[in-house]
Amino acid sequence: MKKRTKKIALALLIVFIVTCLPLCLTACSIFDKYNSARLNMLAEEFPFVLLGNDVLSWNVFSVDPEKSFGYKQSGEPSWYDYQAATEEDMKDTYEALNMFHSEFKKVKFAKLKGNEVTIYRYLENSLTSYLSYYSSTYALDFTLIGSSYIDSQGGYVASFADSVENFAFRNEQDVKNLLAITRSTRTAFTTYLDYLGDRVDEGYPLFDETIVAMQDYLKSVIEKGGDYYLYALIRNKINSASFLSDTAKKDYISQYSDALTNSFMSGIKILAEGLNEYKGYYTKNGVSYLTACGKAGEAYYEWRFEHQTGMRNVNYDEVYDELLDILIDSYTKMNGILEQVKNLTDPKVKADFEAYLNEEKALLGLTTPEEMLTYLKTAAKSIVPDLKTVPEIDFKYMDETVAEISSSMAYYLKSPIDEKDSTEHITLNPHYLEGQPTTMLTTIAHEGYPGHLYAYVNEKENYSNLLMTSSSTTAFAEGWAKYTEIALLEHIAATSNDKAVKLYAEFYSYYTIVGYAENALYDIEYNYFGYGLDDFIGEDDTPEDIESLKGLLQLLMENPTVFIPYGYGVTVMVDIHNTARTALGNNYSEADFNGVLLSEGMGPTLARAYEITEEYIANKG
């Protein structure tokens, strides 16, 4: 949705709520019902503020958004283009959100019951976060330095391919919508050059390194031409659409082929060439973009951190110390296990451990994703309560063009909220299918069972709430998923009779914490404390170490706080689980505690996670 249109829609929505809510509630004679009705109406309407008329998001979230949530598409959909924001835009959006918040504050929290309490907390956290964004002195700067229109991994150009993959053809209108979006890409991609121009004008130019890497990505797409995987992907999607006649299928395939060639590919070529104009404005000097942006960059990092965690008034020195403490503790325990292995007298155990360490041998003999998932469904019983219905889970694979530049081994895409007994999909990177069996096992646990997939299906069983799905805090969700990797390894260590397996599973659980806590520390140091490249290079670092470091910093620079949900999230999860175990002793149940922890969905704030833990200890102690 265009920014101006979205702003008007937002204002009209607020007016509707303020004027119509009292009319809807006058028939209620009991104040508790009045209170509940006010909250539920606000909770139903706020996702419209977040999603607007974004057809792509509605298609992913819902099978029938009009029937399920009252959404009606308006106008012809298009791809995300760049439009410069103004001070007036920021002010108007803040005022509209503030009006919404004023209505929200009339809800009496103490009068709420059951799931309403959870919904209240989600709405409160989301409103607080966005009000903070739009009221910031640097709100306009955020629209430039916080955007991902351009980055070295393709930015919103790569996101278009992801959206096509995940867009469901349920009826002919869906086919028409995606066609319109595809046709709009030429214009949309061209506006990204306007974005770069505005960054230059405001003193926030991109480094040449980012621009060159972006051009390399675009070139790799252009070189494939008609062999680019989207052509075949869309043909297959259309041919699988049972609601289309053979004649209609042929016609749509022709129209999509034309749109990809004359809009998508044409837009990429214009963008790739136009990027040349923006080289040379800022030569990379080893600092991050946010450091180069000064106070605006610092403020944006703070907003990102608080938005992802749901925490407020954060002391970043304390966060840093928390991460450093768990890093040192886990690193010490990890090295302690290596010392045990060094002193082993059984050569077979030592050899097996080293084989697991080098991923030359598959943990528990699990070599295929299907075998791993079967094992995980059983192992998960010791970690989480059973779902009411175990979902059907299917594996898909990234296209080679995407896979070869992606750092992701896998990802999970949520099924529509209003789709019952849906098949859930985990998408794997084929580059990682061979040679990393242990990493693949823990990754499927993270994305699937008992990680993201389990948490989301559990939420659907208990809530089926659009607000919670669209406004969850990522640090809880990713922290939970990382914790399940650790819990799985602890389960393997506890149940295996193989000494090498036990030692390796325990070692790898600490290794998992070390890796993500360390990356989160790099994130804070580079993007918030202002460290430069030279600050990270040690005397013993090899040229290969330095190149690897540069790659990590490039990722952190273009995606500030990217590791905070994982590194800080898992730090919190490990902390609350250790706290509950220590406090309850024999009364502690891993599955029971995790069931309570996930009882408020897959994304409450980290502050709420601590509260849930305290309440659990008080009830069980």
Salt bridges, closest charged atoms under 4 A:
ASP81 OD2 - LYS2 NZ 3.79
ASP89 OD1 - ARG4 NH2 3.45
ASP89 OD1 - LYS7 NZ 3.31
ASP92 OD2 - LYS7 NZ 3.06
GLU103 OE1 - ARG38 NH1 2.69
GLU103 OE2 - LYS106 NZ 3.03
GLU223 OE2 - LYS219 NZ 4.00
ASP329 OD2 - LYS333 NZ 3.18
ASP352 OD2 - LYS348 NZ 2.71
ASP352 OD1 - LYS361 NZ 3.28
ASP386 OD1 - LYS381 NZ 3.20
ASP394 OD2 - HIS425 ND1 3.35
GLU400 OE2 - HIS431 NE2 2.55
GLU447 OE2 - HIS446 NE2 4.00
GLU478 OE1 - HIS446 NE2 3.12
GLU478 OE1 - HIS452 NE2 2.95
GLU485 OE2 - HIS446 ND1 2.80
GLU485 OE2 - LYS482 NZ 2.83
GLU490 OE1 - ARG581 NH2 3.77
GLU547 OE2 - LYS550 NZ 3.70
GLU590 OE1 - ARG581 NH2 3.23
ASP592 OD2 - LYS620 NZ 3.41
GLU600 OE2 - ARG121 NH1 3.70
GLU600 OE2 - ARG608 NH2 2.72
GLU611 OE1 - ARG608 NH1 2.99
GLU615 OE2 - ARG608 NH1 3.07
